[in-house]
Amino acid sequence: MTTERTLPPGGGPGDPERDTPRTPGRPQKATGRKRSFDGRGLRQAGTLLGLSASTYAVALAAVTGLQAAADRAAQAAVEPAQGVLADLAARNERLEANLVLAGGAYRTSTDLYDGIVAQLEALERDLSNLQATAGDLSGAAKALPQRVALPRVSSGGVSLPPKVHATTGASGG
């Protein structure tokens, strides 16, 4: 039983890419000798990170500017409505104050009306009593004779009491 093995392209001994000297900008394949670190990759990563952060900052600033413009436009659109709402609120407060005054006047008039009703009920009772009394008097007057003969009175002279003159024997007199 034999097993055949194949190496991936560019990875085995005798590969021209592996055995070529290192050129700038190309990563060097592993050759068995130790590479020195020159820091170019780190600078490139830092540059890439800085560019992406600045791009993000610019995009964020643009979104913030657009949002601020949208907020200003919304505020400008709302300002006329706020004036109308303030006017409506003031009118509503005046209306409420007028309703409170009208309610007080209504309560006062109902109290006066209740007092007048009580007086009218008392007057009706008095009139009913007066009617009953007048009915009794009318009945009594009907029971009296039509004519009553009154005796004649003579006018003979007027007599005055006698004059009296008297003195007493008491002291002082």
Backbone as a chain_set.jsonl record, in Angstrom:
{"seq": "MTTERTLPPGGGPGDPERDTPRTPGRPQKATGRKRSFDGRGLRQAGTLLGLSASTYAVALAAVTGLQAAADRAAQAAVEPAQGVLADLAARNERLEANLVLAGGAYRTSTDLYDGIVAQLEALERDLSNLQATAGDLSGAAKALPQRVALPRVSSGGVSLPPKVHATTGASGG", "coords": {"N": [[0.831, -1.137, 0.0], [0.706, 2.0, -1.004], [1.187, 5.381, -0.464], [0.507, 8.389, -1.912], [1.82, 11.564, -1.89], [1.181, 14.961, -2.319], [2.547, 18.168, -2.597], [1.419, 21.402, -1.723], [1.06, 24.063, -4.156], [3.791, 26.203, -4.494], [5.071, 25.696, -2.108], [6.965, 23.741, -1.669], [10.322, 22.249, -1.6], [12.618, 23.514, -3.949], [10.952, 25.16, -5.233], [10.475, 27.947, -7.276], [9.506, 30.419, -6.325], [9.96, 30.315, -3.7], [12.629, 30.141, -3.415], [13.627, 32.499, -4.402], [15.263, 35.699, -4.057], [14.361, 38.108, -1.584], [11.948, 40.617, -2.329], [11.125, 44.087, -2.286], [7.995, 44.968, -0.751], [6.828, 42.526, -1.053], [5.87, 39.693, 0.787], [8.192, 37.608, 2.401], [8.903, 34.23, 1.896], [9.03, 31.491, 4.116], [12.253, 30.531, 4.874], [13.934, 29.25, 6.481], [15.931, 30.647, 7.611], [16.254, 33.222, 10.058], [14.107, 36.031, 10.154], [14.475, 39.568, 10.159], [12.843, 42.127, 12.056], [11.377, 44.928, 10.727], [9.348, 46.855, 11.188], [7.687, 47.992, 9.314], [5.189, 46.898, 8.67], [3.744, 47.343, 10.983], [3.591, 50.132, 10.975], [2.059, 50.494, 8.693], [-0.33, 49.243, 9.507], [-1.036, 50.96, 11.57], [-1.403, 53.323, 10.133], [-3.549, 52.544, 8.531], [-5.458, 52.088, 10.524], [-5.677, 54.706, 11.55], [-6.648, 56.067, 9.285], [-9.11, 54.778, 8.939], [-10.372, 55.481, 11.359], [-10.464, 58.265, 11.106], [-12.077, 58.458, 8.864], [-14.423, 57.398, 9.897], [-14.932, 59.36, 11.843], [-15.387, 61.602, 10.235], [-17.675, 60.737, 8.88], [-19.401, 60.477, 11.073], [-19.499, 63.152, 11.93], [-20.743, 64.26, 9.704], [-23.246, 63.008, 9.808], [-24.127, 64.017, 12.256], [-24.256, 66.745, 11.632], [-26.257, 66.674, 9.66], [-28.378, 65.755, 11.224], [-28.633, 67.899, 13.034], [-29.398, 69.911, 11.251], [-31.835, 68.853, 10.434], [-33.184, 68.922, 12.882], [-33.28, 71.709, 13.312], [-34.918, 72.435, 11.161], [-37.25, 71.073, 11.844], [-37.873, 72.382, 14.241], [-38.32, 74.958, 13.266], [-40.57, 74.458, 11.769], [-42.357, 73.837, 13.77], [-42.604, 76.083, 15.388], [-44.629, 78.09, 14.551], [-46.929, 76.636, 15.186], [-46.601, 76.333, 17.911], [-47.007, 78.943, 18.809], [-49.705, 79.255, 18.177], [-50.748, 77.272, 19.825], [-50.078, 78.326, 22.346], [-51.682, 80.618, 22.319], [-54.196, 79.387, 22.214], [-54.146, 78.098, 24.69], [-54.14, 80.302, 26.436], [-56.623, 81.426, 25.801], [-58.237, 79.317, 26.605], [-57.785, 79.335, 29.359], [-58.938, 81.821, 30.002], [-61.583, 81.269, 29.288], [-62.142, 79.247, 31.112], [-61.993, 80.716, 33.496], [-64.155, 82.457, 33.07], [-66.196, 80.57, 33.07], [-66.099, 79.731, 35.724], [-66.891, 82.099, 36.99], [-69.473, 82.334, 35.872], [-70.607, 80.033, 36.923], [-70.644, 80.697, 39.649], [-72.422, 82.88, 39.561], [-74.668, 81.521, 38.68], [-75.145, 79.79, 40.845], [-75.738, 81.723, 42.785], [-78.065, 82.86, 41.679], [-79.756, 80.623, 41.72], [-79.979, 80.256, 44.457], [-81.298, 82.656, 45.14], [-83.657, 82.258, 43.691], [-84.662, 79.978, 44.985], [-85.216, 81.177, 47.449], [-87.201, 83.012, 46.664], [-89.156, 81.225, 45.797], [-89.814, 80.01, 48.222], [-90.911, 82.226, 49.545], [-93.097, 82.735, 47.846], [-94.572, 80.379, 48.23], [-95.269, 80.705, 50.916], [-96.833, 83.011, 50.655], [-98.895, 81.985, 49.051], [-100.033, 80.199, 50.89], [-100.923, 82.051, 52.802], [-102.774, 83.46, 51.211], [-104.599, 81.404, 50.699], [-105.522, 80.95, 53.288], [-106.649, 83.496, 53.741], [-108.616, 83.429, 51.792], [-110.213, 81.392, 52.781], [-111.018, 82.587, 55.169], [-112.361, 84.819, 54.125], [-114.411, 83.478, 52.827], [-115.732, 82.417, 55.026], [-116.552, 84.815, 56.239], [-118.207, 85.813, 54.249], [-120.189, 83.891, 54.244], [-121.199, 84.324, 56.819], [-122.079, 86.925, 56.553], [-124.138, 86.571, 54.735], [-125.884, 85.229, 56.285], [-126.878, 87.159, 57.95], [-129.637, 89.41, 58.558], [-131.391, 91.234, 55.954], [-132.121, 93.853, 56.485], [-131.76, 95.882, 59.343], [-133.401, 97.19, 62.018], [-132.648, 100.071, 63.587], [-132.62, 101.711, 66.749], [-133.965, 104.998, 67.38], [-132.162, 107.89, 68.177], [-132.393, 110.598, 70.342], [-131.545, 114.024, 70.209], [-131.331, 115.843, 72.617], [-130.538, 118.306, 74.726], [-127.339, 119.19, 75.867], [-126.003, 118.214, 78.845], [-124.121, 119.544, 81.46], [-121.776, 118.689, 83.951], [-122.295, 119.731, 87.401], [-120.788, 122.653, 88.799], [-118.34, 122.635, 91.184], [-117.247, 124.006, 94.218], [-114.951, 123.815, 96.604], [-113.442, 123.86, 99.798], [-110.977, 122.88, 102.093], [-110.361, 122.27, 105.471], [-107.838, 121.787, 106.113], [-104.357, 121.895, 106.93], [-102.509, 124.546, 105.559], [-104.391, 125.778, 104.018]], "CA": [[0.0, 0.0, 0.0], [1.549, 3.188, -1.15], [0.454, 6.631, -0.319], [1.134, 9.464, -2.661], [1.609, 12.87, -1.295], [1.557, 16.086, -3.168], [2.698, 19.397, -1.832], [0.678, 22.51, -2.312], [1.916, 24.872, -5.015], [4.589, 27.257, -3.881], [5.459, 25.412, -0.751], [7.945, 22.661, -1.533], [11.688, 22.591, -1.957], [12.85, 23.673, -5.367], [9.948, 26.089, -5.769], [11.18, 29.167, -7.628], [9.081, 31.562, -5.507], [10.523, 30.168, -2.381], [14.08, 30.273, -3.458], [14.04, 33.8, -4.943], [15.551, 36.661, -2.993], [13.228, 38.935, -1.149], [11.78, 41.881, -3.028], [10.319, 45.008, -1.457], [6.546, 44.942, -0.929], [6.346, 41.148, -1.078], [6.3, 38.957, 1.977], [9.2, 36.582, 2.122], [8.514, 32.903, 2.319], [9.9, 30.929, 5.136], [13.434, 29.916, 4.259], [14.738, 28.551, 7.452], [16.753, 31.594, 8.348], [15.454, 34.123, 10.85], [13.91, 37.348, 9.547], [14.558, 40.692, 11.078], [11.62, 42.919, 12.074], [11.697, 46.311, 10.395], [8.265, 47.72, 11.672], [6.865, 48.574, 8.255], [3.81, 46.383, 8.784], [3.092, 48.03, 12.095], [3.275, 51.481, 10.514], [0.955, 50.398, 7.747], [-1.539, 48.966, 10.293], [-1.37, 52.209, 12.267], [-1.933, 54.241, 9.129], [-4.879, 52.048, 8.17], [-6.336, 52.362, 11.661], [-5.904, 56.15, 11.59], [-7.521, 56.44, 8.176], [-10.478, 54.308, 9.19], [-10.928, 56.289, 12.446], [-10.794, 59.6, 10.591], [-13.248, 58.298, 7.988], [-15.568, 57.244, 10.794], [-15.188, 60.664, 12.466], [-15.99, 62.464, 9.216], [-19.043, 60.254, 8.672], [-20.168, 60.831, 12.268], [-19.72, 64.601, 11.887], [-21.743, 64.524, 8.665], [-24.554, 62.589, 10.334], [-24.494, 64.989, 13.296], [-24.665, 67.972, 10.935], [-27.566, 66.435, 9.044], [-29.371, 65.691, 12.3], [-28.835, 69.261, 13.528], [-30.188, 70.628, 10.248], [-33.197, 68.329, 10.505], [-33.771, 69.454, 14.118], [-33.61, 73.13, 13.085], [-36.074, 72.491, 10.264], [-38.422, 70.644, 12.609], [-38.187, 73.466, 15.173], [-38.901, 76.056, 12.475], [-41.925, 74.054, 11.373], [-43.199, 73.736, 14.964], [-42.753, 77.381, 16.05], [-45.957, 78.692, 14.377], [-47.922, 75.846, 15.923], [-46.438, 76.634, 19.33], [-47.682, 80.22, 19.048], [-51.15, 78.999, 18.156], [-51.068, 76.517, 21.036], [-50.016, 79.25, 23.479], [-52.893, 81.431, 22.233], [-55.324, 78.539, 22.614], [-54.058, 77.868, 26.134], [-54.577, 81.531, 27.104], [-58.079, 81.52, 25.627], [-58.841, 78.278, 27.431], [-57.748, 79.811, 30.747], [-59.971, 82.857, 30.144], [-62.874, 80.59, 29.238], [-62.327, 78.561, 32.387], [-62.289, 81.747, 34.498], [-65.531, 82.889, 32.828], [-67.095, 79.5, 33.519], [-66.135, 79.778, 37.185], [-67.742, 83.246, 37.333], [-70.847, 82.0, 35.51], [-71.073, 79.054, 37.906], [-70.968, 81.44, 40.876], [-73.651, 83.635, 39.31], [-75.765, 80.544, 38.608], [-75.466, 79.364, 42.216], [-76.395, 82.845, 43.456], [-79.439, 82.993, 41.168], [-80.584, 79.509, 42.215], [-80.288, 80.538, 45.864], [-82.352, 83.677, 45.141], [-84.881, 81.619, 43.198], [-85.187, 79.152, 46.074], [-85.8, 82.095, 48.437], [-88.459, 83.534, 46.104], [-90.123, 80.118, 45.809], [-90.275, 79.869, 49.607], [-91.801, 83.363, 49.827], [-94.342, 82.528, 47.099], [-95.334, 79.325, 48.905], [-95.847, 81.315, 52.122], [-97.887, 83.909, 50.185], [-100.03, 81.142, 48.638], [-100.7, 79.728, 52.117], [-101.649, 83.192, 53.375], [-103.938, 83.725, 50.353], [-105.582, 80.336, 50.942], [-106.135, 81.253, 54.592], [-107.486, 84.679, 53.549], [-109.801, 83.005, 51.033], [-111.081, 80.648, 53.705], [-111.611, 83.574, 56.09], [-113.336, 85.604, 53.352], [-115.573, 82.606, 52.624], [-116.461, 82.371, 56.302], [-117.203, 86.115, 56.414], [-119.29, 85.903, 53.273], [-121.282, 83.051, 54.755], [-121.781, 84.992, 57.986], [-122.786, 88.106, 56.065], [-125.371, 86.099, 54.107], [-126.791, 84.789, 57.35], [-127.456, 88.346, 58.6], [-130.842, 89.884, 57.876], [-131.137, 92.26, 54.958], [-132.26, 95.157, 57.146], [-131.821, 95.85, 60.797], [-133.992, 98.439, 62.489], [-131.864, 100.624, 64.678], [-133.43, 102.668, 67.514], [-133.669, 106.401, 67.134], [-131.524, 108.57, 69.298], [-132.787, 112.01, 70.295], [-130.464, 114.914, 70.576], [-131.954, 116.758, 73.522], [-129.476, 119.189, 75.135], [-126.143, 118.592, 76.461], [-125.943, 118.602, 80.249], [-122.765, 119.567, 81.969], [-121.764, 118.389, 85.377], [-122.326, 120.947, 88.201], [-119.505, 123.195, 89.25], [-118.155, 122.408, 92.628], [-116.156, 124.791, 94.781], [-114.839, 123.339, 97.971], [-112.172, 124.098, 100.473], [-110.826, 121.976, 103.224], [-109.783, 122.932, 106.633], [-106.541, 121.176, 106.387], [-103.303, 122.868, 107.029], [-102.034, 125.1, 104.318], [-105.413, 126.269, 103.2]], "C": [[0.896, 1.226, 0.0], [0.66, 4.416, -1.062], [1.198, 7.703, -1.068], [0.783, 10.781, -1.978], [2.019, 13.924, -2.275], [1.633, 17.312, -2.289], [1.885, 20.502, -2.501], [1.6, 23.355, -3.161], [2.601, 25.957, -4.224], [5.091, 26.896, -2.522], [6.582, 24.412, -0.63], [9.355, 23.109, -1.884], [11.839, 22.628, -3.464], [11.839, 24.58, -6.021], [10.643, 27.391, -6.079], [10.758, 30.35, -6.773], [9.713, 31.5, -4.133], [12.004, 30.463, -2.369], [14.538, 31.627, -3.984], [14.343, 34.737, -3.815], [14.347, 37.57, -2.736], [13.203, 40.236, -1.902], [10.913, 42.779, -2.177], [8.837, 44.899, -1.804], [5.983, 43.55, -0.982], [6.771, 40.443, 0.186], [7.262, 37.854, 1.581], [8.709, 35.261, 2.667], [9.499, 32.415, 3.353], [11.062, 30.197, 4.477], [14.264, 29.171, 5.264], [15.662, 29.495, 8.181], [15.829, 32.601, 9.034], [15.363, 35.478, 10.187], [14.076, 38.423, 10.594], [13.267, 41.52, 10.952], [11.985, 44.357, 11.798], [10.578, 47.282, 10.782], [7.42, 48.342, 10.598], [5.421, 48.121, 8.353], [3.036, 47.065, 9.892], [2.726, 49.457, 11.703], [2.098, 51.465, 9.55], [-0.358, 50.11, 8.483], [-1.998, 50.219, 11.032], [-1.975, 53.222, 11.317], [-3.342, 53.838, 8.729], [-5.888, 52.313, 9.286], [-6.66, 53.853, 11.75], [-6.838, 56.606, 10.486], [-8.955, 55.987, 8.42], [-11.133, 55.112, 10.309], [-11.301, 57.672, 11.948], [-11.984, 59.532, 9.642], [-14.516, 58.166, 8.825], [-15.932, 58.584, 11.432], [-15.849, 61.614, 11.476], [-17.433, 62.051, 8.967], [-19.925, 60.625, 9.853], [-20.467, 62.323, 12.305], [-20.77, 64.95, 10.842], [-23.137, 64.147, 9.151], [-25.034, 63.568, 11.398], [-24.964, 66.297, 12.664], [-26.022, 67.819, 10.282], [-28.671, 66.394, 10.096], [-29.658, 67.084, 12.852], [-29.669, 70.071, 12.545], [-31.641, 70.155, 10.276], [-33.908, 68.844, 11.76], [-34.161, 70.919, 13.963], [-34.84, 73.262, 12.191], [-37.347, 72.088, 10.999], [-38.845, 71.735, 13.591], [-38.833, 74.639, 14.433], [-40.32, 75.72, 12.042], [-42.88, 74.059, 12.559], [-43.476, 75.1, 15.585], [-44.108, 78.041, 15.793], [-47.04, 77.934, 15.157], [-47.809, 76.112, 17.417], [-47.093, 77.959, 19.687], [-49.192, 80.052, 19.093], [-51.565, 78.25, 19.418], [-51.03, 77.406, 22.276], [-51.253, 80.142, 23.499], [-54.116, 80.628, 22.664], [-55.321, 78.28, 24.119], [-54.532, 79.103, 26.9], [-56.087, 81.701, 26.986], [-58.794, 80.498, 26.492], [-58.864, 78.7, 28.9], [-58.799, 80.894, 30.975], [-61.36, 82.239, 30.155], [-63.16, 79.882, 30.553], [-62.667, 79.558, 33.492], [-63.721, 82.253, 34.324], [-66.531, 81.835, 33.277], [-67.201, 79.467, 35.039], [-67.037, 80.928, 37.644], [-69.21, 82.94, 37.033], [-71.428, 80.982, 36.481], [-71.449, 79.727, 39.217], [-72.26, 82.229, 40.719], [-74.852, 82.691, 39.259], [-76.155, 80.072, 40.006], [-76.185, 80.475, 42.979], [-77.845, 82.975, 42.992], [-80.314, 81.829, 41.628], [-80.924, 79.705, 43.686], [-81.398, 81.59, 45.967], [-83.685, 83.076, 44.699], [-85.503, 80.746, 44.285], [-85.823, 80.017, 47.154], [-87.134, 82.649, 47.954], [-89.529, 82.453, 46.115], [-90.675, 79.94, 47.213], [-91.237, 80.995, 49.975], [-93.135, 83.199, 49.104], [-95.198, 81.434, 47.736], [-95.996, 79.864, 50.166], [-96.995, 82.249, 51.734], [-99.115, 83.118, 49.74], [-100.774, 80.598, 49.857], [-101.515, 80.848, 52.752], [-102.897, 83.51, 52.555], [-105.018, 82.653, 50.543], [-106.292, 80.561, 52.264], [-107.075, 82.454, 54.486], [-108.764, 84.322, 52.793], [-110.77, 82.245, 51.939], [-111.77, 81.611, 54.67], [-112.661, 84.409, 55.369], [-114.582, 84.774, 53.085], [-116.416, 82.515, 53.89], [-117.21, 83.678, 56.528], [-118.374, 86.27, 55.446], [-120.486, 85.072, 53.724], [-121.974, 83.701, 55.943], [-122.567, 86.214, 57.547], [-124.093, 87.704, 55.409], [-126.382, 85.655, 55.158], [-127.432, 85.971, 58.067], [-128.709, 88.779, 57.838], [-130.493, 91.029, 56.912], [-131.197, 93.656, 55.593], [-132.351, 94.956, 58.64], [-132.371, 97.221, 61.216], [-133.223, 98.91, 63.706], [-132.727, 101.636, 65.428], [-132.993, 104.099, 67.219], [-133.084, 107.024, 68.385], [-131.906, 110.037, 69.184], [-131.617, 112.865, 70.737], [-131.067, 116.047, 71.398], [-130.944, 117.732, 74.084], [-128.357, 118.432, 75.786], [-126.109, 119.064, 77.898], [-124.513, 118.488, 80.719], [-122.803, 119.222, 83.454], [-121.735, 119.705, 86.175], [-120.932, 121.358, 88.638], [-119.446, 123.028, 90.755], [-116.973, 123.275, 93.062], [-116.051, 124.372, 96.234], [-113.479, 123.653, 98.517], [-112.115, 123.146, 101.648], [-110.18, 122.739, 104.349], [-108.428, 122.354, 106.961], [-105.485, 122.258, 106.401], [-102.851, 123.314, 105.653], [-103.159, 125.743, 103.542], [-106.304, 127.219, 103.71]], "O": [[1.719, 1.435, 0.891], [-0.473, 4.435, -1.542], [2.398, 7.895, -0.867], [-0.347, 11.048, -1.569], [3.035, 13.821, -2.962], [0.86, 17.461, -1.343], [1.702, 20.503, -3.718], [2.808, 23.372, -2.923], [1.984, 26.563, -3.348], [5.53, 27.798, -1.809], [7.118, 24.251, 0.467], [9.56, 24.208, -2.4], [11.226, 21.826, -4.169], [11.859, 24.755, -7.24], [11.351, 27.912, -5.218], [11.585, 31.223, -6.51], [9.963, 32.523, -3.497], [12.541, 30.984, -1.391], [15.742, 31.885, -4.011], [13.771, 34.617, -2.732], [13.465, 37.746, -3.576], [14.228, 40.886, -2.108], [10.06, 42.3, -1.43], [8.462, 44.759, -2.968], [4.763, 43.388, -0.959], [7.916, 40.578, 0.617], [7.124, 37.248, 0.518], [8.166, 35.19, 3.769], [10.638, 32.874, 3.439], [10.857, 29.339, 3.618], [15.233, 28.511, 4.889], [16.134, 29.173, 9.271], [14.699, 32.789, 8.583], [16.359, 36.027, 9.717], [13.84, 38.195, 11.781], [12.676, 41.6, 9.875], [12.788, 44.954, 12.515], [10.824, 48.487, 10.715], [6.528, 49.136, 10.896], [4.514, 48.923, 8.129], [1.84, 47.331, 9.769], [1.654, 49.939, 12.068], [1.236, 52.343, 9.602], [-1.395, 50.671, 8.127], [-3.193, 50.504, 11.111], [-2.945, 53.901, 11.654], [-4.226, 54.685, 8.602], [-7.024, 52.71, 9.029], [-7.809, 54.219, 12.002], [-7.72, 57.434, 10.715], [-9.902, 56.723, 8.142], [-12.327, 55.403, 10.233], [-12.346, 58.203, 12.325], [-12.809, 60.445, 9.616], [-15.551, 58.749, 8.502], [-17.113, 58.91, 11.55], [-16.768, 62.349, 11.838], [-18.316, 62.902, 8.855], [-21.068, 61.041, 9.667], [-21.573, 62.721, 12.673], [-21.598, 65.834, 11.064], [-24.097, 64.885, 8.928], [-26.215, 63.913, 11.439], [-25.95, 66.887, 13.106], [-26.849, 68.728, 10.34], [-29.76, 66.927, 9.888], [-30.815, 67.414, 13.112], [-30.546, 70.833, 12.953], [-32.564, 70.96, 10.156], [-35.096, 69.165, 11.712], [-35.228, 71.336, 14.415], [-35.703, 74.104, 12.436], [-38.401, 72.692, 10.8], [-40.038, 71.989, 13.76], [-39.787, 75.239, 14.928], [-41.173, 76.603, 11.958], [-44.082, 74.261, 12.384], [-44.497, 75.262, 16.254], [-44.711, 78.527, 16.75], [-47.953, 78.542, 15.716], [-48.82, 76.116, 18.12], [-47.676, 78.087, 20.764], [-49.87, 80.634, 19.94], [-52.601, 78.548, 20.012], [-51.867, 77.254, 23.166], [-51.815, 80.4, 24.563], [-54.971, 81.132, 23.393], [-56.379, 78.248, 24.747], [-55.243, 78.978, 27.898], [-56.754, 82.075, 27.952], [-59.851, 80.79, 27.052], [-59.843, 78.453, 29.605], [-59.473, 80.902, 32.005], [-62.216, 82.641, 30.943], [-64.286, 79.911, 31.05], [-63.526, 79.286, 34.331], [-64.428, 82.458, 35.31], [-67.593, 82.165, 33.805], [-68.274, 79.205, 35.582], [-67.842, 80.768, 38.561], [-70.088, 83.249, 37.838], [-72.607, 81.055, 36.826], [-72.455, 79.373, 39.832], [-73.095, 82.251, 41.622], [-75.931, 83.03, 39.745], [-77.339, 79.963, 40.324], [-77.125, 80.21, 43.729], [-78.747, 83.174, 43.806], [-81.498, 82.026, 41.901], [-82.024, 79.364, 44.121], [-82.322, 81.45, 46.768], [-84.725, 83.369, 45.288], [-86.717, 80.767, 44.487], [-86.852, 79.646, 47.718], [-88.087, 82.749, 48.727], [-90.69, 82.736, 46.412], [-91.878, 79.739, 47.383], [-92.253, 80.763, 50.631], [-94.188, 83.486, 49.673], [-96.422, 81.553, 47.774], [-97.144, 79.528, 50.46], [-98.022, 82.276, 52.412], [-100.246, 83.521, 50.012], [-102.004, 80.541, 49.86], [-102.647, 80.636, 53.186], [-103.955, 83.796, 53.117], [-106.21, 82.962, 50.546], [-107.506, 80.39, 52.364], [-108.163, 82.448, 55.062], [-109.845, 84.829, 53.096], [-111.985, 82.432, 51.869], [-112.959, 81.47, 54.955], [-113.727, 84.682, 55.922], [-115.693, 85.302, 53.113], [-117.646, 82.533, 53.839], [-118.364, 83.668, 56.956], [-119.419, 86.808, 55.814], [-121.637, 85.491, 53.603], [-123.197, 83.638, 56.062], [-123.618, 86.509, 58.116], [-125.076, 88.437, 55.517], [-127.591, 85.705, 54.932], [-128.449, 85.791, 58.737], [-128.83, 88.548, 56.635], [-129.461, 91.688, 57.038], [-130.398, 94.529, 55.255], [-132.94, 93.992, 59.129], [-131.859, 98.264, 60.81], [-133.161, 98.224, 64.726], [-133.5, 102.357, 64.797], [-131.845, 104.372, 66.865], [-133.482, 106.706, 69.505], [-131.779, 110.654, 68.127], [-130.8, 112.445, 71.556], [-131.284, 117.133, 70.86], [-130.227, 117.816, 73.086], [-128.435, 117.265, 76.171], [-126.187, 120.271, 78.127], [-123.8, 117.524, 80.441], [-123.811, 119.465, 84.118], [-121.204, 120.7, 85.681], [-120.036, 120.534, 88.82], [-120.418, 123.267, 91.472], [-115.909, 123.307, 92.444], [-116.99, 124.566, 97.006], [-112.489, 123.706, 97.787], [-113.147, 122.672, 102.123], [-109.523, 123.758, 104.135], [-107.97, 122.486, 108.097], [-105.701, 123.38, 105.945], [-102.824, 122.528, 104.706], [-102.896, 126.239, 102.447], [-107.208, 127.66, 103.001]]}, "num_chains": 1, "name": "protein.A"}
